[in-house]
């Protein structure tokens, strides 16, 4: 079968209508000020499973014959495809088995089980889980539902671009996360058919540049723990690669720091939850700001299933990067009143002490001295330096340290 067409994607839109939320596509003035672009966000994290994957999964499941539905389905996924298949298979009365890597965040495993699927944890990566899923498909006679390398899935994901351009035909560029390529393939087919001048920019994490490497004809070096586990795919799809090669204008590789900053920006500025993969489009705007500056950008917040502990860690790390949480070490005389003097001085300067560690046995400190580690809150980097300057002026030696 040849690649899907705009007509195929419009037919998919009729399938998902009323079954999958038509998510809002809203202006984001605070992100616009932050990036220098005119930014609008498509909130696919508002789906029942908190991710866009429902579209492709539903289109695929409804395309099965009655005999295939009776056999049941099996899928492999790091989380969002798993939940989507589980949710819609249960709705349609289809038995589903989902194979997930053992490294999948617990929140995604639990949600998949809650949606009614039998979950099998096997393999360290999605690639290893894929082998297990294929084995189960053969052993149990189930239909394998691929997360991206499937024309039905591509058609379903392409409905997102239809909605974005229906809501705002004046978009200049779409920033779309890439894992195996099902999402960006479907969206690029629809977007380029509706508006040939639009630029489609893909985004991959630098730790897993599989599509970028395939497009550039080099071997992909993939590996490492990434915040964007949803797009941590080692191999580009056989069906999706030709579409990306023909229709995607560029692929931006983003670092983990860009992803962390993007997740934090969605939470603190837009008051919405984004997982690492879901925030990849915004991360690309941080990685290559000049590519997007002054243009009308459609961002796809494609998923919001992030581990709350990871999210809390990201928020604290971003506060440290912004110097709103600062750690210092002071060498002080070991005598009464010194701790009180330092605490009072920080308070007078408007700082708020979070943590104190007072040590007398550090060998680098004289016998009549002590080492004092303080972590405090400040308004910004300038305010933090004002506090440090006030401590130095009082005669205390101040060493700035990384906040933990």
C-alpha positions in Angstrom: 0.0 0.0 0.0 1.3 3.5 -0.8 1.6 6.1 1.8 -1.6 7.7 3.2 -3.1 10.7 1.5 -5.0 13.7 2.7 -8.2 11.9 1.8 -7.2 9.0 4.0 -6.5 11.3 6.9 -9.8 13.1 6.5 -11.5 9.6 6.6 -9.5 8.9 9.8 -10.8 12.2 11.2 -14.4 10.9 10.7 -13.5 7.8 12.7 -12.1 9.6 15.7 -14.8 12.3 15.7 -16.7 11.9 18.9 -14.5 9.1 20.1 -11.3 11.1 20.7 -11.2 14.6 22.0 -10.7 17.5 19.6 -8.2 19.2 21.8 -7.8 22.9 22.1 -5.2 24.8 20.1 -4.6 28.0 22.1 -2.3 31.0 22.0 0.5 31.0 24.5 1.6 34.6 25.1 4.0 33.8 27.8 5.8 31.2 25.7 5.8 33.7 22.9 7.6 36.2 25.0 10.0 33.6 26.1 10.9 32.4 22.6 10.4 35.5 20.5 7.9 33.6 18.3 4.1 33.7 18.0 3.4 30.4 19.8 0.2 28.3 19.9 -0.1 25.0 21.7 -2.1 21.9 20.8 -3.0 20.3 24.1 -3.0 16.6 23.3 -2.2 15.9 27.0 -6.0 16.5 27.6 -6.9 13.2 26.0 -8.3 10.5 28.3 -4.9 8.7 28.3 -3.1 12.1 28.4 -1.5 11.6 25.0 -2.1 11.8 21.2 -1.7 8.1 20.7 -5.4 7.4 21.0 -6.0 8.7 17.5 -3.8 6.2 15.7 -4.7 3.4 18.0 -8.4 3.9 17.4 -8.1 4.1 13.7 -6.0 0.9 13.6 -8.4 -1.0 15.9 -11.5 0.0 14.0 -9.8 -1.2 10.8 -9.6 -4.8 12.1 -11.9 -7.5 10.7 -14.3 -9.3 13.0 -12.0 -12.3 12.9 -9.0 -10.2 13.9 -10.9 -8.5 16.7 -11.9 -12.0 18.1 -8.2 -13.0 18.2 -7.2 -9.9 20.2 -4.3 -7.6 19.8 -0.8 -7.2 21.2 1.3 -4.0 21.3 4.7 -2.9 22.6 5.2 0.6 24.0 7.1 2.7 26.6 3.7 3.9 27.8 1.4 6.2 25.7 0.7 3.8 22.8 0.2 1.1 25.5 -2.5 3.1 27.3 -4.2 4.1 24.0 -4.4 0.6 22.7 -5.6 -0.7 26.2 -8.2 2.0 26.5 -9.8 1.8 23.1 -9.4 -2.0 22.9 -11.4 -2.3 26.1 -14.0 0.1 24.8 -14.4 -1.9 21.6 -14.4 -5.3 23.5 -11.1 -6.4 22.1 -8.6 -8.4 24.3 -5.3 -6.6 24.6 -1.8 -7.6 25.8 0.8 -4.8 26.2 4.5 -5.5 26.4 6.4 -2.7 28.1 10.2 -2.2 28.9 11.1 -2.9 32.5 12.3 0.7 32.6 8.9 2.2 31.9 7.8 4.7 34.5 5.5 3.2 37.1 2.8 5.8 36.4 2.5 4.5 32.8 2.5 0.8 33.7 -0.2 1.4 36.3 -2.4 3.4 33.9 -2.1 0.7 31.2 -3.3 -1.9 33.6 -6.2 0.3 34.8 -7.4 0.7 31.2 -7.9 -3.1 31.0 -4.9 -4.6 29.3 -2.7 -7.5 30.4 0.7 -6.0 30.9 4.0 -7.9 30.3 7.2 -6.2 31.4 10.1 -7.5 29.3 13.2 -6.0 27.8 15.3 -2.9 28.7 14.2 -1.0 25.6 11.3 -0.7 23.3 13.3 -2.7 20.7 13.7 -5.6 23.1 10.0 -5.4 24.0 9.1 -5.5 20.3 10.6 -9.0 20.1 8.6 -10.2 23.1 5.4 -8.7 21.5 6.1 -10.5 18.2 6.5 -13.7 20.1 3.2 -13.3 22.0 1.5 -12.4 18.7 2.7 -15.7 17.2 2.1 -17.8 20.3 -1.5 -16.5 20.9 -2.5 -15.6 17.4 -3.0 -11.9 18.3 -2.8 -9.0 15.8 0.3 -6.9 16.3 -0.5 -3.2 16.7 2.7 -1.3 15.9 3.2 2.1 17.6 4.3 4.0 14.5 5.2 1.8 11.5 1.6 1.3 10.3 -0.4 3.3 7.8 -3.6 3.2 9.9 -1.7 4.7 12.8 -0.1 7.3 10.6 -3.6 8.3 9.3 -4.9 8.7 12.9 -2.0 10.8 14.0 -2.3 13.0 10.9 -5.7 14.2 12.2 -3.8 16.5 14.6 -2.4 18.6 11.7 -5.9 18.8 10.2 -7.3 20.3 13.4 -4.4 22.7 13.9 -4.6 24.1 10.4 -8.4 24.3 10.5 -8.1 26.3 13.7 -5.3 28.5 12.4 -4.5 28.4 8.6 -1.8 31.1 9.0 0.8 28.9 10.8 4.3 29.1 9.5 5.8 26.1 11.1 4.9 23.0 13.0 7.3 21.6 15.6 6.7 17.9 16.0 8.4 15.3 18.2 9.9 12.2 16.5 10.2 8.7 17.9 9.7 6.2 15.1 8.0 8.7 12.9 4.3 7.8 12.9 3.2 11.2 14.3 5.3 13.4 12.1 4.6 11.4 9.0 0.9 11.6 9.4 1.0 15.3 10.3 3.4 16.2 7.5 1.2 14.5 4.9 -1.8 16.4 6.0 0.0 19.8 6.6 1.9 19.8 3.3 -1.3 18.9 1.4 -3.3 21.6 3.0 -0.5 24.3 3.0 2.6 23.4 0.9 4.5 26.5 2.2 4.3 25.4 5.8 7.5 24.2 7.4 7.5 20.9 9.3 10.3 20.6 11.8 10.9 17.3 13.6 12.5 17.0 17.1 14.6 14.2 18.5 16.6 13.9 21.7 20.3 13.9 21.0 20.6 10.6 22.8 18.3 8.9 20.3 18.8 10.5 16.9 17.5 7.6 14.9 15.5 9.5 12.2 18.1 12.2 11.9 20.8 9.6 11.3 18.7 7.7 8.8 18.0 11.0 6.9 21.7 11.9 6.9 22.8 8.4 5.9 24.9 7.7 9.0 24.8 5.1 11.8 22.7 6.2 14.7 24.4 6.2 18.1 21.6 5.7 20.5 21.6 5.1 24.2 21.4 6.7 27.7 18.7 7.7 30.1 16.6 10.4 28.6 13.7 12.5 30.0 12.0 11.9 26.7 11.6 8.1 26.9 8.5 8.3 24.7 10.7 9.1 21.7 13.7 7.1 22.7 13.5 4.9 19.6 16.6 3.3 18.1 15.3 2.6 14.6 13.3 4.8 12.2 10.2 3.2 10.8 10.4 1.5 7.4 7.1 3.2 6.4 7.7 6.5 8.0 11.3 7.2 6.9 10.4 7.9 3.2 7.7 10.3 4.3 10.0 12.1 6.6 12.7 12.3 4.0 10.2 13.8 1.4 8.1 16.1 3.6 9.9 17.1 6.8 12.0 20.2 6.3 14.5 19.8 9.2 15.1 17.7 12.3 16.4 19.5 15.5 18.3 17.5 18.1 17.8 18.6 21.7 19.8 18.1 24.8 18.4 16.9 28.2 18.7 20.5 29.6 16.5 21.8 26.8 13.9 19.1 27.6 14.0 19.9 31.3 13.6 23.6 30.6 10.6 22.9 28.3 8.8 20.7 30.8 9.3 23.3 33.5 8.1 26.1 31.2 4.9 24.3 30.4 4.2 23.7 34.1 5.1 27.1 35.4 4.0 29.3 32.5 1.2 27.3 30.9 0.1 25.5 34.1 -0.1 22.2 32.3 1.7 18.9 32.5 4.2 17.8 29.8 6.3 14.7 29.7 9.7 14.9 28.1 8.6 13.8 24.7 5.6 16.0 24.9 7.7 19.1 25.5 10.2 18.3 22.7 8.8 20.9 20.3 9.3 23.7 22.9 12.8 22.2 23.6 13.7 22.7 19.9 12.8 26.4 20.2 15.2 26.7 23.1 17.9 24.7 21.2 17.6 26.7 17.9 15.8 29.9 18.7 16.7 31.7 15.5 14.9 29.0 13.4 11.6 30.0 15.0 12.0 33.6 16.1 9.4 36.0 14.6 7.3 33.1 13.1 3.9 31.7 13.8 4.7 28.3 15.5 2.3 25.5 16.2 3.6 23.4 19.1 2.2 20.0 19.8 2.2 19.1 23.5 1.7 15.4 22.6 1.7 13.8 26.1 1.6 14.6 29.8 2.4 11.2 31.4 5.4 12.2 33.5 6.4 10.6 36.8 5.6 13.1 39.6 9.0 12.5 41.3 10.8 13.4 38.0 8.7 16.5 37.6 9.5 17.6 41.2 13.2 17.1 40.5 13.0 19.1 37.3 11.3 22.0 39.0 14.1 22.1 41.7 16.8 21.8 39.1 15.3 24.7 37.1 15.1 26.8 40.2 18.8 26.1 40.7 19.6 27.0 37.1 17.7 30.3 37.5 19.7 30.9 40.7 16.5 31.1 42.7 17.9 28.3 44.9 21.5 28.9 45.7 24.0 26.8 47.7 27.1 28.4 49.4 29.8 27.3 51.7 31.4 29.5 54.3 34.5 29.1 56.4 33.5 30.6 59.8 35.0 31.1 63.3 33.6 28.5 65.7 32.1 30.8 68.3 28.7 31.7 69.8 26.5 34.0 67.7 28.0 33.4 64.3 25.2 31.2 63.0 22.6 33.7 64.2 24.5 36.6 62.6 24.6 34.8 59.2 21.0 33.8 59.3 19.9 37.3 60.3 22.0 38.9 57.5 20.5 36.6 54.9 17.0 37.3 56.2 17.6 41.1 56.2 18.7 40.8 52.5 15.4 39.1 51.6 16.8 35.5 51.3 15.1 32.5 52.8 17.2 29.7 54.3 16.2 26.2 53.2 18.9 24.0 54.6 22.0 24.4 56.9 24.8 21.9 57.5 27.4 22.9 60.1 30.6 20.8 60.3 33.5 21.2 62.7 35.7 18.2 61.7 36.6 19.1 58.1 40.4 18.9 57.9 40.7 21.9 55.5 39.2 24.1 58.3 41.3 25.4 61.2 40.7 23.7 64.6 38.9 26.8 65.9 36.8 27.2 62.7 33.9 25.4 61.1 32.5 24.8 57.7 28.9 26.0 57.0 26.9 24.9 54.0 23.7 26.9 53.4 21.0 26.6 50.7 18.7 29.6 50.4 16.1 31.0 48.1 16.6 34.2 46.2 14.5 36.2 43.7 17.1 35.7 40.9 20.8 35.5 40.2 21.3 39.2 40.9 19.6 39.0 44.3 21.6 35.9 45.2 24.8 37.7 44.5 23.7 40.7 46.6 23.3 38.3 49.5 26.7 36.8 48.9 28.3 40.2 48.7 26.6 41.2 52.0 28.1 38.1 53.7 31.6 38.9 52.3 31.3 42.5 53.5 30.6 41.1 57.0 33.9 39.2 56.7 32.7 35.7 55.8 34.4 33.9 52.9 31.7 32.7 50.5 32.1 29.9 48.0 29.3 29.3 45.6 28.4 25.6 45.1 26.1 23.6 42.9 22.6 23.3 44.5 21.7 19.7 45.2 
